[in-house]
Amino acid sequence: MFTGIVEAVAPVRAFDRTGEGARLVLPGVFGPGTAAGAEVPALGDSIAVGGCCLTVAAFQPPPGGAGASGPDDLVFELSAETLALTWFADLAPGTPVNLERALRVGDRLGGHLVSGHVDGLGRILSIDGDREAGWAFRFEVPASLERYLIAKGSITIDGISLTVVRPKGREFEVAVIPATFDGTNLGRARAGQPVHLEADHVGKWVERLFPQQFERLERGA
């Protein structure tokens, strides 16, 4: 589980297709001397990459060889299903991705409960604002996720815990403060860009446990 509070933004080091899957390499942004924390991830650890839970499959020395300074690069293996359900197929060296390590029991839940399982792909419709007033990002979601858009509810966008503002049909806004703009990939986002979406985990469980009530709501009963 994650909380949607991004710990670091890393540029893709390498992305190579391997048959139906792919191999993703990111710089080691966790470890001694890094801003994200001194604890180095272990082999098999879960890390949310752009909101998608991936497993650390290997480590490799950063460019410059074993004598180069800084932590080892992180290597992830992506399955065909992951590529089909995410925008990772469009990754290229230099693409910024948000990173968050998995929660430990007793950690602060600064955002909301996030599983790291992408529910669908959305799209940035517009970006308005500036550093003084903040930014308003408007998004569009697939029809299957429209019912989870609740005013002041939570949604995860590329791994960022954000609050839904003014939902209308398949569209909604989020307010982005400078700290979020600077500390995530939103600072380099553009209109038309695809994003990973994960609906609120609690809302999905409620729908699963009480399907008849949700069906009546959808019918307007």
N, C-alpha and C positions, 0 to 999 in steps of 0.2 A: 504494500500500500504506500501511497504518496500523499502529499498534502497540497500540491499545486504551487508551492513557493520555490521558485527557480533559484538554484544555488550558483549556477554558472552558465555562461553562454560560450560555446566552443565552435570554432570553424571546422568544417569537415576537412580532415587531412587527406583521406582517400575513400573512394567508393567504386568498387569493382563488382561487376556481375559475375556470378559463379553458377552457371547453369540457370536454373529457375530462381535461385536466390541471389544473395549479394553479400559482400564483405565490406563493412563500414569501419573506418579507422578515425578516431578522434584524438586530439591531443590530451595528455594527462593533466587535467585541470584540478584534480584533487591530490593533495599530498603536501609534505613540508614545503613551506615557502610559497604556497598558492593562496589566493584570496578566498577560495572555496572551503578551506579546512585542511588540517594536517593529516587526517586519516586517509590512507591509500586504499582504494577499493581492492577487494580480493577476487580471485577467480571464481566465477559463478554468482557474483553479486548482481542484484537487479538495479538498474538505473533507468529512470524515465528519460528518454531521448525524444525531445519534441512531444512529450506527453505519451509516448509509446514505451511500454515496459520492455526493455531488452536486457539480455544477460551478457556479462563480461565473459567473452569466450577465450581471450588471450591477451597478452601484453607484448609490445614490441618497442625497441629503442626508438626514441624520436629521431628525426632527421639529423644527421651528424654522427650517428653510430652510438655505441654503448657509452662512449665517453662524453656525450652531449649532456648539458645540464638540464635539470627538470625531470619530473616523473615520466615513466614510460607511457607510450600511447596506449589507448584502450581499443580493443578489437571486438567487434560485434558481428555475429552471423545472422543475417536476415533471411527468413523463409519466404517462399513464394506467396503465402497467405499474407504475411506482413506487407510485402510490396504491393499486393492487390488492394489492401484496405487503407493504405497510407499514401502520402505524397513522397515517400522516400525514393520511389523510382526516379524522381527528378533531381535527386541529390547530386551535387557536384562539389569538387574541392573549393573550400571557402564559404560554402553555405552555412550560416549560423544556426545552431540548434540549441534549444534550452535543455539543461541537465538538472536532474534532482535525484539524489540517492534515496533508497527506500527508507521508510520510517522505522525507528526502533521503538519498542514498548517504553513509554515514558517520555517520548519526544513531544514537544509542543505541536499542536495541530493548528498551524498558522493560517491555513486556507480552509479546505474542506477535504473529505475523504475522496481520494482519487485512486482508481485501480490500475491505471496505465493501459487499459484496454480501449482502443479507439472505437467509438460508436459510429463514426461517419466523417466524411469530409465536408467542410464548410468553405465559404469564400468571403474574403474581405470585399465589401461593397464600396466603402468610402472611409477616408481618414481626414478628420477636421480638427483644427485646434493648434495650439502652440505651447511652448514651455511655461508661459505665464498663466494661461487659463487651463492647461491640461488638454488632453485629446479625447475626442469621441470617435471610436471605431464602430462602424456598422457592419454586421455580418449577415450572411444568409446560410440557413441550415437545410439539409435534405428534409423532405416531407416527413420521414420517419421520426425525426427528432423535434418536430414542431411542438408536440404536446408537452415536452419537458421545459419549454421556455416560460418561466414564471417570473414575474416582476420581483426583483430583489433576490431571486434564487441564484444558485451557484451553477457555473458551467466551467469546464476546463477547455482552454484553447491553446493548442501546442504546448500543453503541460502547465499552463498558467491558470491558477484559480482566479476567476473573475466573476463579477456580479452582473446579472442580466438587468438591463435598463430598457424600458419602453418596448417590450416585445409586441410585434404586430405580424400575425401570420408566421411566415418562415424567417422573418427578419427581426433583429434586435440590436441594441447598442451596448457598449461597455464604456465606462469612463476610465481613462488611463492616466495615472499620475506620472510625473517625471521619473520617480524611482523605478517604476515598472517599465516605462518606456526605455530607460537607459540600461536596465538590468536584464532585459529579455530580448528576444528577436523582434519584438514589436517596433523597436527603434529603427529597424531596417526594413520593415514591412511595406508593401505597396498594394494599392487597390487591385483586385483581381486575383490576388495570391490565394492558393488553397491553404486550409488550416485543418489540423486534427481537432476533432470535437469529442468530448466525453460528457455525457449528461450526468446530472447529480446522482450519485450512487444510491442515496436513500430513496429518492423518487422512483428509481427503477425497481427497488425492492418492494415498495408500497404497491406499485402497479402490478407486480408479479403476484403478490399475496392477495390483492383485492381486484381481480380483473373485471368482475361484473360492475363494480362501482365506476371504474374507468370507462367501460363501455357505455354506461348511462350518461356520463359526463360528455363523451364524444357525441352522443345522440342529442344532447341538450335536454335530457330528461331530468 
